Amino acid sequence: MKLIGITGKTGSGKSTIGKFLSQKLNCIYIDIDKIGHEATSNSSIAKKLCEEFGEDILDNNKNIDRKKLGNIVFSNKDKMEVLTNLTWGYMQNKLDNILSKNDNYYIFDWALLPMVKYFDMCDIKILIISDETKRKERILKRDKISKEYLEKRERNTLDYSKLQFDYIFNNDYSTKTLNYIIDTIYNKTKN
């Protein structure tokens, strides 16, 4: 089993790169953020989240509204830690189960990957960076959020140590760059 870790700030293009690379390698692509979304949808975790943060975090269908929850946790590091403590066990169990299948390659994509044990397990560690203005414009459009919400979210992003990575790619969002990144990583896996 080999594990490729792709990280970078939200909107940097890491998910697009991860998905295309997984197709080229014919391997399993895991968006860890989606597992986090699953965790907040889990009924017992959702109940604990409501106990901790109040029922104001629910939408009209009584499901966790991630933007409402985000407004709380992105403003307070202690509350972010509470959210992490309530969801990480679920996420870790799911990831461990995926890895237990022992397939040839996995690609893990997550902005917070360097904070967890899976980062140290990666055979190839990749950081995707991009122009801050373009990246933020992409997020605002993609996530349909306000600039204020984005700034709250940005205050909780990681500062990546470039020394931790095997590859650092500057993504300009062009097809040429996308192909270059994917081909470079693909060729590394074949050596």
C-alpha positions in Angstrom: 0.0 0.0 0.0 1.2 3.5 -0.8 -0.4 6.7 0.4 -0.2 10.1 -1.4 -1.1 13.1 0.7 -2.2 16.3 -0.9 -2.8 19.4 1.1 -3.1 23.1 0.8 -5.5 25.9 1.7 -9.1 25.6 0.6 -9.6 26.7 -3.0 -6.0 25.9 -4.0 -7.1 23.2 -6.4 -5.9 20.2 -4.4 -9.2 18.3 -4.8 -9.2 18.7 -8.6 -5.6 17.5 -8.7 -6.3 14.6 -6.4 -9.3 13.4 -8.4 -7.5 13.6 -11.8 -4.4 11.9 -10.3 -6.6 9.1 -8.8 -8.0 8.5 -12.3 -4.6 8.3 -13.9 -3.3 6.0 -11.1 -6.5 4.0 -11.0 -6.5 4.4 -7.2 -8.8 5.4 -4.3 -9.2 9.1 -3.8 -10.4 10.2 -0.3 -11.6 13.7 0.4 -11.2 13.7 4.2 -13.3 16.8 4.5 -16.3 14.8 3.2 -15.8 12.3 6.0 -16.0 15.2 8.4 -19.3 16.2 6.8 -20.5 12.6 7.3 -19.4 12.8 11.0 -21.6 15.9 11.6 -24.5 14.1 9.9 -24.1 11.1 12.3 -27.1 11.2 14.6 -25.2 10.7 17.9 -22.5 13.2 16.9 -25.2 15.7 15.8 -26.9 15.4 19.1 -23.6 16.1 21.0 -23.0 19.1 18.7 -26.4 20.5 19.6 -25.8 19.9 23.3 -22.5 21.8 22.9 -23.4 24.6 20.5 -27.1 24.8 20.8 -29.9 24.0 18.4 -29.3 27.2 16.4 -26.8 25.2 14.4 -29.6 23.2 12.8 -31.2 24.0 9.5 -35.0 23.9 8.8 -34.8 20.1 8.4 -33.1 19.7 11.8 -29.8 18.8 10.2 -26.5 20.4 11.1 -26.0 23.6 9.1 -22.2 23.6 8.5 -22.2 27.4 7.8 -23.9 28.1 11.1 -21.6 25.7 12.9 -18.6 27.3 11.1 -19.6 30.8 12.2 -19.2 29.5 15.8 -16.0 27.4 15.5 -14.1 29.7 13.1 -14.5 32.5 15.7 -13.2 30.6 18.6 -10.2 28.1 18.7 -11.6 26.4 21.9 -14.9 25.7 20.1 -13.0 24.4 17.1 -11.2 22.0 19.4 -14.6 20.8 20.8 -15.8 20.2 17.2 -12.6 18.3 16.4 -12.9 16.2 19.6 -16.5 15.3 18.8 -15.9 14.3 15.1 -12.3 13.0 14.9 -13.0 9.5 16.4 -15.6 8.9 13.7 -13.3 10.2 11.0 -10.3 8.2 12.2 -12.3 5.0 12.3 -13.5 5.5 8.8 -10.0 6.3 7.5 -8.5 3.3 9.3 -11.2 1.0 7.8 -10.4 2.4 4.3 -6.7 1.7 4.7 -7.3 -1.8 6.0 -8.4 -2.8 2.5 -4.7 -2.5 1.6 -5.2 -1.5 -2.0 -2.2 -0.4 -4.1 -2.5 3.4 -3.8 -4.6 5.9 -1.9 -4.8 9.6 -2.2 -5.7 11.5 0.9 -6.8 15.1 0.3 -7.3 17.4 3.3 -6.3 21.0 4.3 -5.5 19.7 7.8 -3.6 16.6 6.8 -0.3 17.7 8.4 -2.0 17.7 11.8 -2.9 14.0 11.9 -1.1 10.7 11.9 -1.9 9.9 8.3 0.5 12.7 7.2 3.4 10.8 8.6 2.2 7.6 6.8 2.3 9.3 3.4 4.9 8.0 0.9 4.5 11.2 -1.1 3.6 14.5 0.5 2.3 17.3 -1.8 1.5 20.9 -1.0 -0.6 22.9 -3.5 -0.3 26.7 -3.3 -1.9 29.3 -5.4 -2.3 33.1 -5.8 -4.3 34.3 -2.7 -6.6 36.6 -4.6 -7.5 34.0 -7.2 -7.9 31.4 -4.5 -10.3 33.5 -2.4 -12.3 34.5 -5.5 -12.8 30.8 -6.3 -13.9 30.0 -2.8 -16.4 32.9 -2.7 -17.9 31.7 -6.0 -17.8 27.9 -5.2 -19.0 28.0 -1.6 -21.4 30.9 -2.0 -20.2 32.5 1.2 -19.6 36.1 2.3 -16.2 37.7 2.5 -16.7 38.0 6.2 -17.3 34.3 6.6 -14.3 33.5 4.4 -12.1 35.7 6.5 -13.3 33.9 9.6 -12.5 30.6 8.0 -9.1 31.8 6.8 -8.0 32.7 10.3 -8.2 29.0 11.1 -6.0 27.7 8.2 -2.7 26.1 8.7 0.7 27.7 8.1 2.4 24.9 6.2 6.1 24.2 6.7 7.5 23.7 3.2 10.2 21.5 4.6 7.6 18.8 5.3 6.8 18.2 1.6 8.3 16.2 -1.2 6.6 18.4 -3.8 5.3 21.9 -3.7 3.3 23.0 -6.7 2.1 26.5 -7.5 -1.3 26.0 -9.1 -2.4 28.8 -11.6 -5.6 26.8 -12.4 -4.6 26.3 -16.0 -4.9 23.0 -17.8 -1.2 23.0 -18.6 -0.3 23.3 -14.9 -2.8 20.7 -13.9 -1.4 18.3 -16.5 2.2 19.1 -15.4 1.4 18.4 -11.7 -0.4 15.2 -12.4 2.3 13.9 -14.8 5.1 14.8 -12.3 3.4 12.9 -9.5 2.4 10.0 -11.7 6.0 9.6 -13.0 7.3 9.6 -9.4 5.0 6.8 -8.4 6.3 4.7 -11.4 9.9 5.0 -10.2 
